[in-house]
Amino acid sequence: MTNKTDPIGIFDSGIGGLTVAQAIVTQLPKEDIVYFGDTAHMPYGEKSTSAIQAYSVKIADMLLKQHCKLILIACYSATSAAFDLVKEYVGPQAAVMNVIDPMVHHIQLHYANKRLGLIGTRQTVNSNVYKKKIDTLNNGVQLNSLATNLLASAIEEFGDNSVIDSLLAEYLSHHSLKDIEALILACTHYPVVKNKIAQYFNHKITIIDPSYVVAEAVTKRLEDDKLLNNNGSGHKHFYVSDYTESFASGTKIFFDEKINLEHYPLWE
Ligand code: DGL
């Protein structure tokens, strides 16, 4: 049985999910947040489906032990590989959400008959989960997906640094992204370099950063389930499976306050 005052659990392979966590905190400042970054196993995008499933279930279990009322898989690779499994594992103990379904709904509402590009990890693109969901909309959206394999790790390491420019130039010049009207950032790390991506396209196309769409979907779900907490303390607790400097500094950039960061190995 969950309660309004229970925290929202958010997980990702590393700092990427902080882009979504930040949007949630902006929209729901009174909610308590428990964030898990699986830095020991990052990058998920290069892992097998079964490995990502094992990590995701283990993290969901940890978040249930923290009494989370809602678990958000804030990672596209984990959503593609493990959403159904995590949902089944969690059952009625908490709501489980992902970062793809809210965007598919957003695309249905705003991008009918458009030619869209999508960039994500190898796992996200090869799983074809995003494309299959878009295709079922049957609303004339043409989606061209491109795996930008090294980008998330480079962002994890360097953040919004100029070394990313050459990587972006290499990936974004791919012919599959020619003549697109908008580009979906289907990796939670990519909003960190959103301005660089917009610059690459000379600000001529829309760069779709799903963070706020996902935060709105979380708000709506909590409202519908009567679990929205408008009077909490907004406490935030961050856990990582391996302590990394980039996560510690990344957290401080996203959340300009004293951070509770704890090492929590998934397997002893
Ligand atoms: N967070 C992952 C995602 O959204 C990207 C980083 C990784 O490969 O672990 O797909």
Residues whose N, C-alpha, C, O or C-beta is under 5 A from the ligand:
A	BS01	DGL	D12 S13 G16 M42 P43 Y44 G45 E46 A74 C75 Y76 S77 T121 A152 A186 C187 T188 H189
